Amino acid sequence: MRPSRLLLFAALGLAACGGGDSSSSSKIEQTTTAASASGCTPARANVHPNGGFTRPKAKLDAKKTYRLVFQTNCGAFTVTLNQRLAPNTTASLVSLARRGFFTDTFFHRIVPGFVIQGGDPTGRGTGGPGYKTVDRPPKNAAYTHGVVAMAKQASEPPGTSGSQFFVVTAPDAGLPAEYAIVGKVTDGVDVVDRIGKLGDPNTEQPTETVVISRVRVQAS
């Protein structure tokens, strides 16, 4: 990975989980108006109020495996959560998904050959649920293809998380062990890779709107 990519990611962290306009509900001027060669269906990106959620008190059942199924206009992909690596953050993600936090949000940052990032209700890289969790990643944490981890502010301790997550589309993103690892894509990795091509490498902005219509929780 080029050093500039790492610096860009660190810069992202400065705005990843901070404040924002809690009264915002206007529509972003980013719309796909016709079916594209990517196979994604037309979608409109909306922004939602920032914060307003409380941290869940309940832990996940340690005997169960939890999965998050992301439904998007570009297809579906499944993330199998890793409670061992991030017990606090995975419990938070399951709680947020069950409460519909991610519904009608979109991937606001797409860097081809690096990561796709979503989970911000404002769509501006500044939003979050209104609370933070911490799960410090191991020193040997590897951010490889399909790994799902959490964005954070550069000034925050390693493993600090809000709601913004990223999925690695590079063979190895080469990131330091700063970001809580919450799981890995175990189904639909082709969808993730397809989404990963829909970004401008210079601006890191999406070239097509990719909306998360729903995140379902599976437990077994």
C-alpha positions, 0 to 999 in steps of 0.5 A: 500500500502506498504511504499516502493511502495510510495518511488518507485513512488517518485523515479519515479518522479525524472525521469518522466518528465525531459530531455533526448536524443532528438536525440534518435530514436533507437528501444528498445530491448523489443519485444513480438515475439509470442502471449501470454496467456495475449491475447496481440498481438505481438508488438515492442516498439520504442523510439522517440525524446524527446520534440519538442512540444509547450504548447497549447493556446486554452482551451477545450470547457467547455460545452463538455465532452472529452474522450481519447480512447487508442488503444493498442495491448492488447485492448482498453480503454477509459479515460473520462477527468475531466476539472474541476480538471485539466483544463490545463493538460486535454487541453494539453493531448487532444492537444498532442493526436490530434497531434499524440504525443502518437502514437507508444509509450508504457507503460514503467513501470508496477507495478502489483497491483499498476500502469501502466505508459506511455506517455514517447516518449523515453520509459525511464521515462525521456521524455516529450513534451517539456513543463509543465502544473500545476493543483494542485490536491485537498487535498482530492485527492484519487488515486483509481482503474481506476483513471488517473493522471500525473507523475512529478519530486519529486522536482516539485510543486504538480500538475506539469505535462508533458506527462507521465500519470499513471493509478491506478490498485490498489483498492487504491494506497495510494499516497499523493495529489501530482499528477494532476488527469486528469480523470478516465477509464470509458470503458475497465477497464478490459484491464487496469487490464490485462496490469497491470499484465504484469510487474515484481514487483521487477524491475517494468519493463514490462514483455510484450511489450504494445504499444499504437498504437493511442489515439483518442479524442472524444468530446460530 
